Amino acid sequence: MPQNDTFELLRECSSGIKMGIDSINELLPDVKDDKLRRILEECRSTHERLGEESQRLLKRWGEPDREPHPIAKGMSWLKTNVKMAAKPSDKTAAGLLTDGCNMGIKSLNGYVNEFERADPEVVKLTKQLIRSEEKLLADVREYL
């Protein structure tokens, strides 16, 4: 089992989890609808659980963690804050979440394919994250 594929997929997964949590935390203060707030809190809780699992695996493999790329993180922060300042609404938040989920799903599926020889446990974790993003995407549609 090639360790490089495992390490790369695990680091990308961990980075994606952090981006998701950061995005949810950015949006939660501006969310007005209680149901949407619960959806985001549930998703954040799932991401936190997956984050703990990714940290456990990183430690087991003796691999350092990877923070999200600073430019990606900065661009996400900027886009969120500009759009929410211009039009603060649950619809805007749902649109931003939809964009983020679509990007995450696309990236993570690409990484699963690229790092095809990764450890099955890491692939399973990544697929759980993809399913969480897909669920959030479906759950926020009614707010678009």
Secondary structure, 3 states (H helix, E strand, C coil): CCHHHHHHHHHHHHHHHHHHHHHHHHHHHHCCCHHHHHHHHHHHHHHHHHHHHHHHHHHHHCCCCCCCCHHHHHHHHHHHHHHHHHCCCHHHHHHHHHHHHHHHHHHHHHHHHHCCCCCHHHHHHHHHHHHHHHHHHHHHHHHC
